[in-house]
Amino acid sequence: QVQLVESGGGLVQAGGSLRLSCAASGSIFRINAMGWYRQAPGKQRELVATITRGGITNYKDSVKGRFTISRDNAKNTVYLQMNSLKPEDTAVFYCNADVQNEQGVHDYWGQGTQVTVSS
Protein backbone atom coordinates (compact mmCIF):
# COMPACT_ATOMS: atom_id res chain seq x y z
CA GLN A 1 0.00 0.00 0.00
CA VAL A 2 1.02 3.59 -0.66
CA GLN A 3 -0.11 6.65 1.28
CA LEU A 4 0.15 10.26 0.19
CA VAL A 5 -0.21 12.82 2.96
CA GLU A 6 -0.66 16.50 2.09
CA SER A 7 -0.06 19.45 4.38
CA GLY A 8 0.23 23.21 4.20
CA GLY A 9 -3.24 24.31 3.19
CA GLY A 10 -5.12 27.06 4.96
CA LEU A 11 -6.71 30.48 4.74
CA VAL A 12 -4.76 33.35 3.21
CA GLN A 13 -5.55 36.81 1.90
CA ALA A 14 -5.31 37.60 -1.78
CA GLY A 15 -1.71 38.27 -2.74
CA GLY A 16 -0.41 35.97 -0.04
CA SER A 17 1.56 32.74 -0.25
CA LEU A 18 1.23 29.13 0.84
CA ARG A 19 3.47 26.11 0.44
CA LEU A 20 1.92 22.68 0.08
CA SER A 21 3.79 19.46 0.78
CA CYS A 22 2.92 15.88 -0.06
CA ALA A 23 4.90 12.95 1.31
CA ALA A 24 4.54 9.45 -0.08
CA SER A 25 5.18 6.39 2.06
CA GLY A 26 4.63 2.65 1.98
CA SER A 27 5.58 0.12 -0.66
CA ILE A 28 7.57 2.22 -3.13
CA PHE A 29 10.28 1.13 -5.53
CA ARG A 30 10.27 4.33 -7.55
CA ILE A 31 8.04 7.36 -8.08
CA ASN A 32 7.77 8.58 -11.63
CA ALA A 33 5.68 11.72 -12.24
CA MET A 34 4.15 13.62 -9.33
CA GLY A 35 1.61 16.38 -9.53
CA TRP A 36 -0.89 18.69 -7.93
CA TYR A 37 -4.54 18.94 -8.91
CA ARG A 38 -7.36 21.05 -7.50
CA GLN A 39 -11.11 20.95 -7.33
CA ALA A 40 -13.21 24.01 -6.65
CA PRO A 41 -16.85 23.72 -5.48
CA GLY A 42 -19.10 22.71 -8.36
CA LYS A 43 -16.20 22.19 -10.73
CA GLN A 44 -14.23 19.25 -12.04
CA ARG A 45 -10.81 18.37 -10.72
CA GLU A 46 -8.12 20.05 -12.83
CA LEU A 47 -4.39 19.75 -13.25
CA VAL A 48 -2.34 22.49 -11.61
CA ALA A 49 1.24 21.32 -12.11
CA THR A 50 3.27 18.19 -12.71
CA ILE A 51 6.93 17.28 -12.39
CA THR A 52 8.81 14.30 -13.75
CA ARG A 53 11.36 12.38 -11.76
CA GLY A 54 14.04 14.28 -13.64
CA GLY A 55 12.52 17.66 -12.82
CA ILE A 56 10.67 18.60 -15.99
CA THR A 57 7.65 20.69 -15.04
CA ASN A 58 4.31 21.54 -16.58
CA TYR A 59 1.80 24.14 -15.37
CA LYS A 60 -1.77 25.20 -15.92
CA ASP A 61 -1.65 28.49 -17.79
CA SER A 62 -3.40 30.48 -15.06
CA VAL A 63 -0.76 29.60 -12.43
CA LYS A 64 2.37 30.07 -14.53
CA GLY A 65 4.69 32.60 -12.93
CA ARG A 66 2.88 32.33 -9.57
CA PHE A 67 3.19 28.64 -8.61
CA THR A 68 6.34 26.51 -8.50
CA ILE A 69 6.34 22.72 -8.23
CA SER A 70 9.41 20.90 -6.92
CA ARG A 71 10.26 17.51 -5.48
CA ASP A 72 12.76 15.73 -3.28
CA ASN A 73 13.24 12.22 -4.65
CA ALA A 74 15.14 11.06 -1.57
CA LYS A 75 12.16 12.00 0.60
CA ASN A 76 9.45 10.92 -1.87
CA THR A 77 7.97 14.38 -1.42
CA VAL A 78 6.49 16.94 -3.79
CA TYR A 79 5.96 20.61 -3.02
CA LEU A 80 3.86 23.41 -4.45
CA GLN A 81 4.92 26.96 -3.67
CA MET A 82 1.99 29.27 -4.35
CA ASN A 83 2.57 33.02 -4.52
CA SER A 84 0.32 35.94 -5.46
CA LEU A 85 -2.71 33.86 -4.59
CA LYS A 86 -6.09 34.91 -5.97
CA PRO A 87 -9.62 34.16 -4.73
CA GLU A 88 -10.12 31.98 -7.82
CA ASP A 89 -7.34 29.70 -6.53
CA THR A 90 -9.68 28.59 -3.72
CA ALA A 91 -10.07 24.82 -3.95
CA VAL A 92 -9.19 21.49 -2.41
CA PHE A 93 -5.70 20.62 -3.62
CA TYR A 94 -4.77 16.97 -4.19
CA CYS A 95 -1.38 15.47 -4.84
CA ASN A 96 -0.89 12.58 -7.22
CA ALA A 97 1.98 10.16 -7.69
CA ASP A 98 2.73 7.54 -10.31
CA VAL A 99 4.27 4.82 -8.14
CA GLN A 100 6.14 1.67 -9.12
CA ASN A 101 6.11 -1.15 -6.56
CA GLU A 102 5.76 -4.93 -6.43
CA GLN A 103 2.21 -4.58 -7.72
CA GLY A 104 3.27 -2.74 -10.86
CA VAL A 105 2.77 0.95 -11.70
CA HIS A 106 -0.27 2.68 -10.27
CA ASP A 107 -1.63 6.16 -9.64
CA TYR A 108 -2.16 7.21 -6.03
CA TRP A 109 -3.95 10.24 -4.58
CA GLY A 110 -3.74 12.14 -1.34
CA GLN A 111 -6.77 13.01 0.76
CA GLY A 112 -6.72 16.68 -0.20
CA THR A 113 -5.96 19.91 1.60
CA GLN A 114 -8.16 22.99 1.55
CA VAL A 115 -6.78 26.27 0.24
CA THR A 116 -9.00 29.31 0.75
CA VAL A 117 -8.02 32.74 -0.58
CA SER A 118 -10.03 35.68 0.72
CA SER A 119 -10.46 38.90 -1.23
MDTraj code that builds the backbone (N, CA, C; nanometers):
import mdtraj as md
import numpy as np

residues = "GLN VAL GLN LEU VAL GLU SER GLY GLY GLY LEU VAL GLN ALA GLY GLY SER LEU ARG LEU SER CYS ALA ALA SER GLY SER ILE PHE ARG ILE ASN ALA MET GLY TRP TYR ARG GLN ALA PRO GLY LYS GLN ARG GLU LEU VAL ALA THR ILE THR ARG GLY GLY ILE THR ASN TYR LYS ASP SER VAL LYS GLY ARG PHE THR ILE SER ARG ASP ASN ALA LYS ASN THR VAL TYR LEU GLN MET ASN SER LEU LYS PRO GLU ASP THR ALA VAL PHE TYR CYS ASN ALA ASP VAL GLN ASN GLU GLN GLY VAL HIS ASP TYR TRP GLY GLN GLY THR GLN VAL THR VAL SER SER".split()
xyz = np.array([
    [0.0827, -0.1202, 0.0000],
    [0.0000, 0.0000, 0.0000],
    [0.0858, 0.1247, 0.0000],
    [0.0324, 0.2304, -0.0584],
    [0.1023, 0.3585, -0.0661],
    [0.0106, 0.4660, -0.0098],
    [0.0651, 0.5523, 0.0727],
    [-0.0106, 0.6645, 0.1281],
    [0.0546, 0.7952, 0.0864],
    [-0.0297, 0.8903, 0.0491],
    [0.0148, 1.0263, 0.0194],
    [-0.0513, 1.1183, 0.1215],
    [0.0306, 1.1941, 0.1926],
    [-0.0214, 1.2822, 0.2964],
    [0.0162, 1.4254, 0.2630],
    [-0.0869, 1.5085, 0.2420],
    [-0.0658, 1.6496, 0.2094],
    [-0.0690, 1.7346, 0.3354],
    [-0.0015, 1.8470, 0.3301],
    [-0.0063, 1.9447, 0.4380],
    [0.0217, 2.0823, 0.3803],
    [-0.0113, 2.1851, 0.4587],
    [0.0233, 2.3209, 0.4201],
    [-0.0913, 2.4065, 0.3718],
    [-0.2107, 2.3495, 0.3602],
    [-0.3242, 2.4305, 0.3185],
    [-0.3669, 2.5265, 0.4290],
    [-0.4625, 2.6130, 0.3960],
    [-0.5122, 2.7064, 0.4959],
    [-0.5827, 2.8239, 0.4325],
    [-0.6040, 2.9257, 0.5157],
    [-0.6708, 3.0481, 0.4742],
    [-0.5680, 3.1588, 0.4594],
    [-0.5714, 3.2278, 0.3461],
    [-0.4759, 3.3352, 0.3210],
    [-0.5463, 3.4466, 0.2450],
    [-0.4991, 3.5681, 0.2634],
    [-0.5552, 3.6809, 0.1895],
    [-0.5003, 3.6843, 0.0480],
    [-0.5761, 3.7445, -0.0394],
    [-0.5309, 3.7602, -0.1778],
    [-0.3951, 3.8291, -0.1801],
    [-0.3077, 3.7764, -0.2659],
    [-0.1713, 3.8274, -0.2737],
    [-0.0735, 3.7542, -0.1840],
    [-0.1260, 3.6700, -0.0972],
    [-0.0409, 3.5968, -0.0045],
    [0.0171, 3.4706, -0.0654],
    [0.0858, 3.3949, 0.0195],
    [0.1555, 3.2739, -0.0253],
    [0.1253, 3.1565, 0.0668],
    [0.1315, 3.0386, 0.0090],
    [0.1231, 2.9133, 0.0835],
    [0.2169, 2.8130, 0.0182],
    [0.2648, 2.7192, 0.0976],
    [0.3474, 2.6109, 0.0442],
    [0.2851, 2.4785, 0.0848],
    [0.2473, 2.4003, -0.0154],
    [0.1916, 2.2682, 0.0080],
    [0.3013, 2.1633, -0.0006],
    [0.2873, 2.0602, 0.0822],
    [0.3792, 1.9463, 0.0783],
    [0.2976, 1.8193, 0.0673],
    [0.3565, 1.7187, 0.0050],
    [0.2916, 1.5876, -0.0055],
    [0.3996, 1.4814, 0.0041],
    [0.3910, 1.3999, 0.1085],
    [0.4899, 1.2948, 0.1314],
    [0.4286, 1.1585, 0.1024],
    [0.4983, 1.0801, 0.0246],
    [0.4536, 0.9449, -0.0082],
    [0.5282, 0.8449, 0.0783],
    [0.4561, 0.7428, 0.1247],
    [0.5176, 0.6386, 0.2060],
    [0.4516, 0.5051, 0.1750],
    [0.5173, 0.3978, 0.2214],
    [0.4631, 0.2653, 0.1984],
    [0.5507, 0.1862, 0.1030],
    [0.4864, 0.0992, 0.0266],
    [0.5577, 0.0115, -0.0658],
    [0.5920, 0.0872, -0.1936],
    [0.7147, 0.1371, -0.2010],
    [0.7565, 0.2216, -0.3134],
    [0.8927, 0.1761, -0.3630],
    [0.8987, 0.1384, -0.4911],
    [1.0276, 0.1130, -0.5532],
    [1.0804, 0.2422, -0.6151],
    [0.9889, 0.3133, -0.6804],
    [1.0269, 0.4327, -0.7553],
    [0.9014, 0.5148, -0.7807],
    [0.9153, 0.6479, -0.7721],
    [0.8041, 0.7357, -0.8078],
    [0.8395, 0.8062, -0.9376],
    [0.7560, 0.7919, -1.0344],
    [0.7767, 0.8584, -1.1634],
    [0.7215, 1.0002, -1.1528],
    [0.6218, 1.0365, -1.2313],
    [0.5682, 1.1725, -1.2244],
    [0.4916, 1.1950, -1.0942],
    [0.4958, 1.3190, -1.0472],
    [0.4148, 1.3621, -0.9333],
    [0.3440, 1.4906, -0.9754],
    [0.2328, 1.5185, -0.9108],
    [0.1614, 1.6381, -0.9528],
    [0.0636, 1.6886, -0.8488],
    [0.0143, 1.8072, -0.8750],
    [-0.0887, 1.8689, -0.7925],
    [-0.2099, 1.8980, -0.8808],
    [-0.3268, 1.8662, -0.8265],
    [-0.4540, 1.8938, -0.8909],
    [-0.5396, 1.9709, -0.7919],
    [-0.6457, 2.0340, -0.8399],
    [-0.7359, 2.1049, -0.7501],
    [-0.8793, 2.0902, -0.7972],
    [-0.9695, 2.1023, -0.7017],
    [-1.1114, 2.0946, -0.7331],
    [-1.1852, 2.2021, -0.6543],
    [-1.2417, 2.2961, -0.7264],
    [-1.3214, 2.4011, -0.6651],
    [-1.4659, 2.3535, -0.6542],
    [-1.5443, 2.4129, -0.5635],
    [-1.6846, 2.3719, -0.5481],
    [-1.7605, 2.3810, -0.6797],
    [-1.8290, 2.2729, -0.7150],
    [-1.9102, 2.2710, -0.8355],
    [-1.8331, 2.2553, -0.9642],
    [-1.7025, 2.2321, -0.9528],
    [-1.6201, 2.2192, -1.0730],
    [-1.5482, 2.0854, -1.0740],
    [-1.4988, 2.0495, -1.1919],
    [-1.4232, 1.9254, -1.2040],
    [-1.2804, 1.9438, -1.1533],
    [-1.2206, 1.8336, -1.1126],
    [-1.0811, 1.8375, -1.0719],
    [-0.9951, 1.8731, -1.1939],
    [-0.8969, 1.9616, -1.1728],
    [-0.8123, 2.0050, -1.2834],
    [-0.6658, 1.9990, -1.2445],
    [-0.5828, 1.9807, -1.3467],
    [-0.4393, 1.9749, -1.3247],
    [-0.3863, 2.1150, -1.2943],
    [-0.2994, 2.1220, -1.1940],
    [-0.2337, 2.2487, -1.1609],
    [-0.0888, 2.2468, -1.2087],
    [-0.0166, 2.1413, -1.1723],
    [0.1242, 2.1324, -1.2106],
    [0.1711, 1.9882, -1.1966],
    [0.2654, 1.9507, -1.2810],
    [0.3271, 1.8187, -1.2707],
    [0.4779, 1.8321, -1.2807],
    [0.5468, 1.7295, -1.2322],
    [0.6925, 1.7277, -1.2388],
    [0.7375, 1.5840, -1.2575],
    [0.8281, 1.5641, -1.3523],
    [0.8815, 1.4303, -1.3748],
    [0.9889, 1.3987, -1.2710],
    [1.0310, 1.2763, -1.2688],
    [1.1362, 1.2380, -1.1758],
    [1.2644, 1.3183, -1.2038],
    [1.2859, 1.3517, -1.3278],
    [1.4042, 1.4280, -1.3644],
    [1.3889, 1.5780, -1.3505],
    [1.2700, 1.6240, -1.3106],
    [1.2517, 1.7657, -1.2819],
    [1.1873, 1.8483, -1.3913],
    [1.1371, 1.7848, -1.4941],
    [1.0668, 1.8596, -1.5993],
    [0.9270, 1.8943, -1.5490],
    [0.8916, 2.0211, -1.5601],
    [0.7654, 2.0689, -1.5041],
    [0.6653, 2.1109, -1.6108],
    [0.5396, 2.1100, -1.5704],
    [0.4310, 2.1541, -1.6576],
    [0.3281, 2.2229, -1.5695],
    [0.2732, 2.3368, -1.6174],
    [0.1803, 2.4145, -1.5367],
    [0.0537, 2.4498, -1.6136],
    [-0.0542, 2.4604, -1.5381],
    [-0.1770, 2.5199, -1.5918],
    [-0.1457, 2.6660, -1.6237],
    [-0.1998, 2.7146, -1.7347],
    [-0.1651, 2.8492, -1.7788],
    [-0.1919, 2.9547, -1.6717],
    [-0.3011, 2.9419, -1.5994],
    [-0.3400, 3.0483, -1.5061],
    [-0.2507, 3.0555, -1.3824],
    [-0.1641, 2.9560, -1.3606],
    [-0.0759, 2.9596, -1.2429],
    [0.0699, 2.9826, -1.2813],
    [0.0980, 2.9859, -1.4098],
    [0.2368, 3.0073, -1.4535],
    [0.2886, 3.1410, -1.4011],
    [0.4096, 3.1387, -1.3479],
    [0.4691, 3.2596, -1.2928],
    [0.4309, 3.2863, -1.1486],
    [0.3312, 3.2137, -1.0973],
    [0.2883, 3.2326, -0.9570],
    [0.3169, 3.1085, -0.8732],
    [0.3004, 2.9898, -0.9330],
    [0.3195, 2.8643, -0.8605],
    [0.4477, 2.7967, -0.9081],
    [0.5143, 2.7272, -0.8158],
    [0.6337, 2.6507, -0.8496],
    [0.6241, 2.5124, -0.7875],
    [0.6345, 2.4100, -0.8716],
    [0.6344, 2.2722, -0.8230],
    [0.7787, 2.2240, -0.8135],
    [0.8073, 2.1479, -0.7092],
    [0.9406, 2.0900, -0.6924],
    [0.9260, 1.9567, -0.6202],
    [1.0331, 1.8802, -0.6155],
    [1.0262, 1.7507, -0.5479],
    [1.1614, 1.7146, -0.4905],
    [1.1559, 1.6293, -0.3895],
    [1.2759, 1.5734, -0.3275],
    [1.2634, 1.4223, -0.3424],
    [1.3375, 1.3656, -0.4370],
    [1.3237, 1.2224, -0.4647],
    [1.3688, 1.1368, -0.3467],
    [1.4658, 1.1828, -0.2727],
    [1.5139, 1.1064, -0.1573],
    [1.4076, 1.0972, -0.0478],
    [1.3211, 1.1975, -0.0416],
    [1.2159, 1.2005, 0.0603],
    [1.0796, 1.1605, 0.0048],
    [1.0735, 1.1256, -0.1236],
    [0.9451, 1.0920, -0.1870],
    [0.8402, 1.2005, -0.1618],
    [0.8827, 1.3242, -0.1755],
    [0.7970, 1.4378, -0.1421],
    [0.7893, 1.5363, -0.2585],
    [0.6700, 1.5899, -0.2787],
    [0.6495, 1.6935, -0.3794],
    [0.5954, 1.8182, -0.3093],
    [0.6352, 1.9336, -0.3607],
    [0.5962, 2.0608, -0.3016],
    [0.5264, 2.1476, -0.4065],
    [0.4457, 2.2406, -0.3581],
    [0.3863, 2.3415, -0.4450],
    [0.3941, 2.4756, -0.3725],
    [0.4822, 2.5620, -0.4201],
    [0.4924, 2.6963, -0.3666],
    [0.3953, 2.7838, -0.4439],
    [0.3027, 2.8451, -0.3716],
    [0.1993, 2.9272, -0.4352],
    [0.2132, 3.0710, -0.3889],
    [0.2434, 3.1598, -0.4809],
    [0.2573, 3.3025, -0.4522],
    [0.1495, 3.3809, -0.5252],
    [0.1307, 3.5047, -0.4829],
    [0.0324, 3.5936, -0.5463],
    [-0.1027, 3.5239, -0.5615],
    [-0.1468, 3.4631, -0.4545],
    [-0.2714, 3.3863, -0.4593],
    [-0.3914, 3.4773, -0.4861],
    [-0.4876, 3.4202, -0.5581],
    [-0.6094, 3.4915, -0.5967],
    [-0.7307, 3.4163, -0.5419],
    [-0.8413, 3.4855, -0.5215],
    [-0.9619, 3.4159, -0.4730],
    [-1.0019, 3.2983, -0.5627],
    [-0.9770, 3.3082, -0.6914],
    [-1.0119, 3.1984, -0.7815],
    [-0.9221, 3.0761, -0.7662],
    [-0.8175, 3.0862, -0.6848],
    [-0.7343, 2.9697, -0.6534],
    [-0.7970, 2.8846, -0.5419],
    [-0.9022, 2.9328, -0.4800],
    [-0.9676, 2.8585, -0.3718],
    [-1.0166, 2.7234, -0.4218],
    [-0.9725, 2.6175, -0.3531],
    [-1.0065, 2.4817, -0.3951],
    [-0.9490, 2.3831, -0.2945],
    [-0.9878, 2.2577, -0.3097],
    [-0.9186, 2.1494, -0.2411],
    [-0.8071, 2.1029, -0.3341],
    [-0.6858, 2.1015, -0.2840],
    [-0.5696, 2.0619, -0.3619],
    [-0.5334, 1.9168, -0.3284],
    [-0.5118, 1.8387, -0.4334],
    [-0.4772, 1.6975, -0.4190],
    [-0.3413, 1.6696, -0.4830],
    [-0.2602, 1.5889, -0.4173],
    [-0.1378, 1.5466, -0.4839],
    [-0.1586, 1.4082, -0.5446],
    [-0.0800, 1.3817, -0.6444],
    [-0.0890, 1.2580, -0.7217],
    [0.0516, 1.2066, -0.7466],
    [0.0667, 1.0744, -0.7428],
    [0.1982, 1.0157, -0.7692],
    [0.1821, 0.8886, -0.8505],
    [0.2678, 0.8742, -0.9468],
    [0.2733, 0.7536, -1.0312],
    [0.3810, 0.6637, -0.9708],
    [0.3372, 0.5603, -0.8981],
    [0.4273, 0.4822, -0.8138],
    [0.4509, 0.3425, -0.8706],
    [0.5764, 0.3034, -0.8717],
    [0.6139, 0.1673, -0.9115],
    [0.6481, 0.0882, -0.7855],
    [0.5790, -0.0255, -0.7679],
    [0.6112, -0.1146, -0.6560],
    [0.5915, -0.2588, -0.7008],
    [0.5843, -0.3507, -0.6059],
    [0.5756, -0.4926, -0.6433],
    [0.4453, -0.5257, -0.7144],
    [0.3483, -0.4350, -0.7062],
    [0.2207, -0.4579, -0.7723],
    [0.2158, -0.3971, -0.9120],
    [0.3221, -0.3374, -0.9550],
    [0.3268, -0.2737, -1.0861],
    [0.3341, -0.1231, -1.0724],
    [0.2766, -0.0518, -1.1700],
    [0.2769, 0.0948, -1.1700],
    [0.1327, 0.1428, -1.1567],
    [0.1084, 0.2216, -1.0528],
    [-0.0272, 0.2680, -1.0274],
    [-0.0271, 0.4131, -0.9857],
    [-0.1407, 0.4782, -1.0080],
    [-0.1627, 0.6158, -0.9642],
    [-0.2168, 0.6161, -0.8218],
    [-0.1658, 0.7059, -0.7388],
    [-0.2160, 0.7205, -0.6028],
    [-0.2492, 0.8682, -0.5785],
    [-0.3488, 0.8902, -0.4899],
    [-0.3950, 1.0244, -0.4584],
    [-0.3899, 1.0492, -0.3078],
    [-0.3629, 1.1729, -0.2738],
    [-0.3738, 1.2137, -0.1341],
    [-0.5184, 1.2443, -0.1001],
    [-0.5398, 1.2785, 0.0276],
    [-0.6766, 1.3007, 0.0760],
    [-0.7249, 1.4423, 0.0474],
    [-0.6345, 1.5306, 0.0105],
    [-0.6723, 1.6679, -0.0205],
    [-0.6471, 1.7629, 0.0942],
    [-0.6130, 1.8861, 0.0600],
    [-0.5956, 1.9906, 0.1597],
    [-0.6625, 2.1173, 0.1074],
    [-0.7368, 2.1819, 0.1951],
    [-0.8164, 2.2987, 0.1547],
    [-0.7284, 2.4232, 0.1482],
    [-0.7410, 2.4961, 0.0391],
    [-0.6781, 2.6271, 0.0237],
    [-0.7899, 2.7281, 0.0002],
    [-0.7972, 2.8277, 0.0871],
    [-0.8998, 2.9314, 0.0749],
    [-0.8316, 3.0669, 0.0676],
    [-0.8616, 3.1418, -0.0376],
    [-0.8022, 3.2742, -0.0581],
    [-0.9134, 3.3784, -0.0480],
    [-0.9016, 3.4648, 0.0509],
    [-1.0035, 3.5680, 0.0716],
    [-0.9668, 3.6958, -0.0039],
    [-1.0699, 3.7665, -0.0461],
    [-1.0456, 3.8901, -0.1232],
    [-1.0353, 4.0110, -0.0316],
])
top = md.Topology()
chain = top.add_chain()
for i, resn in enumerate(residues, 1):
    res = top.add_residue(resn, chain, resSeq=i)
    for name in ("N", "CA", "C"):
        top.add_atom(name, md.element.get_by_symbol(name[0]), res)
traj = md.Trajectory(xyz[None], top)
